[in-house]
């Protein structure tokens, strides 16, 4: 199990970033998908899609962490 959301939360607290997420469900209740966008200081850092809200949030957090690492936080 990945822990990207926790790692991103910890990095945000450590560095004083404002972290927020936007979550939306698309499609029908039984055949839809979730989209989640991670924002740091109101700038989009990662977007994830998944069958569940948590899958989408983990993916968004993973992408945001990759970008933060590339920026050498």
Secondary structure, 3 states (H helix, E strand, C coil): CCCHHHHHHHHHHHHCCCEEEEEEEECCCCCCEEEEEEEECCEEEEEEEECCHHHHHHHHHHHHHHHHHHCCC
